[in-house]
Amino acid sequence: MEYAGALAELVRLVLPHEYPEFPPSDVRIILLEGGDRLLPMFKKRLSAYGRRELEHRGVDVRTNTLVQSADDRGAVLTDCTELPTASIVWTAGVRPQTVPVHPPVTHTEQQRFAVDDHLRILGVEHAYAIGDVAAAPDRSGRPLPMVSPPAMQAGRYVARQIRSASPGRKFRYVDKGTMATIGRRAAVAEIGPIQLTGFLGWVAWLFVHLYYLIGFENRVRVMLRWAWYYVRLDRPVRSILRAYSDPAERRE
C-alpha cells in the first residue's frame, strides 16, 4: 500500500513537471489484495481510511483478488480476468521451505512454522524460526503480523538464546505501535489505544523515522532533504524515456 501511494504521488505531482511529454493519464495503478481489506494488522477504521486515500489518489484497489499467473504481457487473476501491464511489483510475504530432515513440521493456516514460546520450531530440535516464516503468537495468542518490528525483536531474542545455550525467558513481543504512510499528509498509525490518521498520522510517521536514525547530524540532514522534496516536489531520480539520434548522424 505504501508503494502504491508513493507511485501515485510520483505520477500525479512529479511527472507533469519533469516529463510533460508523458501524460499522467497514461498511467494506471492497480493494487491487488488477496484478503478482504488492506492493512489487516490495523483496525478496520484505519484500513478503510487507507483504501479511501489510495482511491482518492487514483489507485484502483481490488480486495479478495488473487493472481493466478503472470508473464511479460500482464497478469491473469483467479477469476480469469486478464490485466495487461508492462510492470508488476510483487510485495507478498515469503513461505518457508520444508525442512528435509524433519518433514512432519507443523504449519499454520498461513503456511508459517508453528513455534513455541521460545521461537523453537515445533517438531524440530535446535532450530528457531523468526520473521515472516514463523507464527510467533502475541499476548492474545494470534500470530504476529508479517512486518519488520516483530522480526527485529525476534532476531535479537533468538541471538541471545543461541549465545546462552539455555531456554531462558519466554519471548514476549513489545508492541511499540504500527504505522504506514500513504502519501503527502496522509498516514495511519496505531500506538496502543491511540489511532491516528491523516496529517497527525503523517507527522507521527515522520517523527518516528527521524528518531530512529543514528546521529543528530543524520537526522538534521534527512529532515532538511525531506523538507526540500516536500516543498519543491523535487526527486533526485531521472529516467530516460526516449533517445535522440546523434546530430552528426543526422547531417550524414
C-alpha positions as CSV (number, residue, x, y, z in Angstrom):
1,M,0.0,0.0,0.0
2,E,2.9,2.4,0.8
3,Y,4.5,1.7,-2.6
4,A,1.2,2.3,-4.5
5,G,0.7,5.6,-2.6
6,A,4.2,6.7,-3.4
7,L,3.9,5.8,-7.0
8,A,0.6,7.6,-7.3
9,E,2.2,10.7,-5.8
10,L,5.1,10.5,-8.3
11,V,2.7,10.2,-11.3
12,R,0.4,13.0,-10.1
13,L,2.9,15.6,-8.8
14,V,6.3,14.9,-10.4
15,L,5.7,13.6,-13.9
16,P,3.8,16.7,-15.2
17,H,6.7,18.9,-14.3
18,E,9.7,16.6,-15.1
19,Y,8.2,14.8,-18.1
20,P,5.5,16.9,-19.7
21,E,5.5,14.6,-22.8
22,F,4.4,11.7,-20.6
23,P,0.7,12.3,-19.7
24,P,-0.2,11.0,-16.2
25,S,-3.4,9.8,-17.6
26,D,-1.4,7.1,-19.4
27,V,-0.5,5.5,-16.1
28,R,-2.9,3.1,-14.4
29,I,-2.0,1.8,-10.9
30,I,-3.9,-1.3,-9.7
31,L,-3.4,-2.7,-6.2
32,L,-4.5,-6.3,-5.7
33,E,-5.0,-7.6,-2.2
34,G,-5.8,-11.3,-1.5
35,G,-7.5,-10.5,1.8
36,D,-10.8,-8.7,2.5
37,R,-9.1,-5.4,3.3
38,L,-5.8,-3.5,3.2
39,L,-3.5,-3.4,6.2
40,P,-5.1,-6.3,8.1
41,M,-2.8,-5.6,11.1
42,F,-4.6,-2.3,11.7
43,K,-8.1,-1.7,13.0
44,K,-10.8,-1.7,10.3
45,R,-11.3,2.0,10.5
46,L,-7.7,2.7,9.7
47,S,-7.8,0.1,6.9
48,A,-10.9,1.8,5.4
49,Y,-9.2,5.2,5.6
50,G,-6.1,3.9,3.8
51,R,-8.2,2.5,1.0
52,R,-10.2,5.7,0.6
53,E,-7.0,7.8,0.4
54,L,-5.5,5.5,-2.2
55,E,-8.6,5.6,-4.3
56,H,-8.7,9.4,-4.0
57,R,-5.2,9.4,-5.4
58,G,-6.3,7.4,-8.4
59,V,-5.3,3.9,-7.4
60,D,-7.6,1.1,-8.4
61,V,-7.9,-1.1,-5.3
62,R,-9.2,-4.6,-5.5
63,T,-9.6,-6.8,-2.5
64,N,-10.3,-10.6,-2.3
65,T,-8.3,-10.8,-5.5
66,L,-5.5,-13.3,-6.2
67,V,-3.1,-13.6,-9.1
68,Q,-3.2,-17.0,-10.9
69,S,-0.3,-16.3,-13.3
70,A,1.9,-13.5,-14.6
71,D,4.3,-13.0,-17.5
72,D,5.8,-10.2,-19.6
73,R,2.3,-9.4,-21.1
74,G,0.5,-9.0,-17.8
75,A,-1.3,-10.9,-15.1
76,V,-4.2,-13.3,-15.0
77,L,-6.4,-13.3,-11.9
78,T,-8.1,-16.4,-10.4
79,D,-11.4,-15.3,-11.9
80,C,-9.8,-15.4,-15.3
81,T,-9.7,-11.6,-15.6
82,E,-6.7,-10.5,-17.7
83,L,-4.7,-7.4,-16.7
84,P,-2.3,-6.3,-19.5
85,T,0.6,-4.5,-18.0
86,A,4.4,-3.9,-18.5
87,S,5.2,-3.6,-14.8
88,I,4.4,-5.9,-11.9
89,V,5.5,-5.3,-8.4
90,W,5.1,-8.4,-6.1
91,T,5.0,-7.5,-2.4
92,A,3.7,-10.6,-0.8
93,G,5.3,-12.4,2.1
94,V,7.5,-15.4,2.0
95,R,6.7,-19.1,2.7
96,P,9.2,-21.3,4.5
97,Q,10.8,-24.3,2.8
98,T,10.2,-27.8,4.1
99,V,12.9,-28.9,6.5
100,P,14.3,-32.0,4.7
101,V,15.4,-33.8,7.9
102,H,12.2,-33.1,9.7
103,P,9.3,-33.5,7.3
104,P,6.5,-33.6,9.9
105,V,7.0,-29.9,10.9
106,T,3.7,-28.2,11.9
107,H,2.5,-25.4,9.7
108,T,-0.3,-22.9,10.4
109,E,-3.1,-22.0,8.0
110,Q,-0.8,-19.3,6.6
111,Q,1.8,-21.9,5.9
112,R,4.1,-20.5,8.6
113,F,6.1,-22.6,11.0
114,A,4.4,-23.2,14.4
115,V,6.8,-22.2,17.2
116,D,6.7,-22.4,21.0
117,D,7.2,-19.6,23.5
118,H,11.0,-19.6,22.8
119,L,10.5,-19.4,19.0
120,R,11.7,-23.0,18.6
121,I,10.1,-24.8,15.6
122,L,7.7,-27.5,16.9
123,G,8.8,-30.9,15.9
124,V,12.4,-29.8,15.2
125,E,15.3,-29.9,17.7
126,H,17.7,-26.9,18.0
127,A,16.0,-24.9,15.3
128,Y,14.4,-21.5,15.5
129,A,12.2,-19.5,13.2
130,I,11.7,-15.7,13.1
131,G,10.1,-13.2,10.8
132,D,7.5,-14.0,8.1
133,V,8.2,-17.8,8.3
134,A,7.3,-18.0,12.0
135,A,3.8,-17.9,13.5
136,A,5.0,-16.4,16.8
137,P,2.0,-15.7,19.0
138,D,1.2,-12.3,20.6
139,R,-0.2,-11.9,24.0
140,S,-3.7,-12.8,22.8
141,G,-2.5,-15.9,21.0
142,R,-2.8,-14.6,17.5
143,P,0.2,-14.8,15.1
144,L,2.3,-11.7,15.0
145,P,2.0,-9.7,11.8
146,M,4.5,-10.2,9.0
147,V,6.2,-6.8,9.4
148,S,9.7,-5.7,10.5
149,P,9.2,-4.8,14.2
150,P,8.3,-8.4,15.3
151,A,11.1,-9.8,13.2
152,M,13.7,-7.4,14.6
153,Q,12.7,-8.2,18.2
154,A,12.6,-12.0,17.5
155,G,16.0,-11.8,15.9
156,R,17.6,-10.2,18.9
157,Y,15.8,-12.7,21.2
158,V,17.0,-15.8,19.2
159,A,20.5,-14.5,19.1
160,R,20.6,-14.3,22.9
161,Q,19.1,-17.7,23.1
162,I,21.8,-19.2,20.9
163,R,24.5,-17.5,22.8
164,S,23.2,-18.6,26.2
165,A,22.5,-22.2,25.1
166,S,19.6,-22.3,27.5
167,P,15.8,-21.6,27.2
168,G,15.8,-18.6,29.4
169,R,12.8,-16.3,29.5
170,K,9.9,-16.7,27.1
171,F,9.7,-14.4,24.0
172,R,7.3,-11.5,24.6
173,Y,6.7,-9.1,21.8
174,V,6.6,-5.4,22.9
175,D,4.2,-3.6,20.5
176,K,5.6,-0.1,20.0
177,G,2.9,0.7,17.5
178,T,2.4,0.2,13.8
179,M,2.5,2.9,11.1
180,A,2.0,3.2,7.4
181,T,2.3,6.2,5.1
182,I,0.0,6.7,2.1
183,G,1.3,9.9,0.7
184,R,1.7,13.6,1.4
185,R,-0.1,14.5,4.7
186,A,-1.7,11.0,4.8
187,A,-0.7,8.1,7.0
188,V,-2.2,5.7,9.6
189,A,-0.7,5.0,13.0
190,E,-1.8,2.7,15.8
191,I,0.0,3.1,19.1
192,G,-1.7,1.1,21.8
193,P,-5.2,2.6,22.1
194,I,-4.3,5.7,20.1
195,Q,-5.3,5.7,16.4
196,L,-4.1,8.5,14.1
197,T,-5.0,9.2,10.5
198,G,-4.3,12.0,8.0
199,F,-1.9,14.8,8.9
200,L,-1.4,13.7,12.5
201,G,-0.5,10.2,11.5
202,W,1.8,11.5,8.8
203,V,3.6,13.8,11.3
204,A,3.9,10.8,13.8
205,W,5.4,8.7,11.0
206,L,8.0,11.4,10.1
207,F,9.0,11.8,13.8
208,V,9.4,8.1,14.4
209,H,11.6,7.6,11.3
210,L,13.7,10.6,12.2
211,Y,14.1,9.5,15.8
212,Y,15.5,6.0,14.9
213,L,18.2,7.4,12.6
214,I,21.6,7.2,14.1
215,G,23.3,10.5,14.9
216,F,21.9,14.1,15.3
217,E,23.6,15.2,12.0
218,N,21.9,12.4,10.1
219,R,18.5,13.4,11.5
220,V,19.0,17.1,10.5
221,R,20.3,16.1,7.0
222,V,17.3,13.8,6.3
223,M,14.8,16.3,7.8
224,L,16.1,19.1,5.5
225,R,16.1,16.8,2.5
226,W,12.6,15.7,3.1
227,A,11.5,19.4,3.6
228,W,13.2,20.3,0.3
229,Y,11.4,17.4,-1.6
230,Y,8.1,18.3,0.0
231,V,8.2,22.0,-1.0
232,R,9.9,21.7,-4.4
233,L,8.4,18.4,-5.5
234,D,11.9,17.5,-6.5
235,R,13.2,14.0,-6.8
236,P,16.9,13.1,-7.4
237,V,15.9,10.4,-9.9
238,R,15.8,10.8,-13.6
239,S,14.5,8.3,-16.2
240,I,15.3,8.1,-19.9
241,L,12.1,8.0,-21.8
242,R,13.5,8.2,-25.3
243,A,16.8,8.6,-27.0
244,Y,17.6,11.1,-29.8
245,S,19.9,10.2,-32.6
246,D,23.4,11.8,-32.8
247,P,23.3,15.2,-34.6
248,A,26.3,14.1,-36.6
249,E,24.4,11.2,-37.9
250,R,21.5,13.4,-38.9
251,R,23.8,15.6,-41.1
252,E,25.0,12.5,-42.8
